Amino acid sequence: MTHSLITQDHVETFQREGVVLIKGLFADHVETLRAGVERNMNEPGEYAAENLKAGEGGRFFDDYCNWQRIPEFEQVIRTSPAAEVAADLMRSARVQLFHDHVLVKEPGTSKPTPWHQDGPYYFVEGQQTVSFWSPLDPVREASLRCVAGSHLWEKPVLPTRWLAETSFYPNEDDYMPVPDPDAEGMTIREWPMEPGDAVAFNYMVLHGARGNNSGSRRRAFSLRLLGDDARYIERPGRTSPPFPGHAMQPGQVLREDWFPVIFDRKAKSAAA
């Protein structure tokens, strides 16, 4: 049985295309997340970034790995249905928290989010991964865009630095060039969304977002979760997020004191 927010069709679509829309995943937590984003922007963390070059209009703020210092984020992570829905989508018995991510595009921010896969930036490998991208404002033209089936490509897409537009690692030959999905006629999934809806996508799905040319803000909360087969992998450089001093070895399950288990199907069954 899947969580009441989704059906078996959601699960099958997620497995096949790597991306699916979950209506109302955070609907009961929108105000809490808005308060958390406000706190995050007023008190940026060590990884906070402004993603516009000089002369580019608007503001594109992002920050991640703040759930331990922003109580609103931890509350939502632990009390929303996101972890159980993630377990269903990934077909995983357990779910670990990887990290949170906030992305804010103020009105008039015409710069799009570049096409990329998250997986190559991370020190995680495995098929059972899911990110939830949830807008805290209605979105029609500044929504997330995902290339269906791209999580199954044989070669990962080159990770780059968004502002410098340079390669993130030295081993460029291990990656395929960043494609242009619109020009190449790829199947792109994109939905108008209400606050609290969520796009669920695999870490290896190619995705990006349009600029925000509307007259309103586009605040988004993203939650990155791991399933049973997720393991630590060594990269040829500093990952993003870096998590310095983690002391993990290749092939290990991510350490639970840093990446806590937030859903366990066996424990839930025993409690029931």
Buried (B, 14 or more C-beta within 10 A) or exposed (E): EBBEBBEEEBBEBBBEBBBBBBBBBBBEBBEBBBBBBBBBBEEBBEBBEEBBEEEEEBBBBBBBBBBEEBEBBBBBBBEBBBBBBBBBBBEBBBBBBBBBBBBBBBBEBBBBBBBBBBBBBBBBBBBBBBBBBBBBBBBEEBBBBBBBBBBBBEEBBBBBEBEEEEBBBEEEEEBEEBBEBEEEEBEBBBBEBBBBBBBBBBBBBBBBBBBBBBEEBBBBBBBBBBBBEBBBBEBEEEBBBBBEEBEBEEEEBBBEEBBBBBBBBEEEEEEE
